[in-house]
Amino acid sequence: MPHDLPSAAQLVESVREWLEKDVLTSTTGRVQFHSRVAINVLAMVERELRLGVQQVVDHRERLALLGFTNDAELASAIRSGDMDERFQEVVDLVRASVLDKLAVANPAYVAAPTSNE
């Protein structure tokens, strides 16, 4: 059931912006540090609200391409050696999943150059 406005994402954004513009600039020390932590947490929540549903769909599709319905099945198959012949496909799935998680947790890490580049 859709809810009226403001949406959850808009509410989270409003609180984050208030912390950034009002609280962070008028505090020091411990309160300022905890404000920064709260701002970062709320930014993660915003990204998860924006990206999370599609990431779940994408992850399920990647699992299905390997014949699994969940991560536990994949992990069991990896442990048993059943995926040894499809190693690169597993690496690709895990890499995509990690990139999705980083896109929520800290998108700067996704954009950062790697030692492979």
Beta strands, then each sheet from edge to edge (+ up, - down):
end
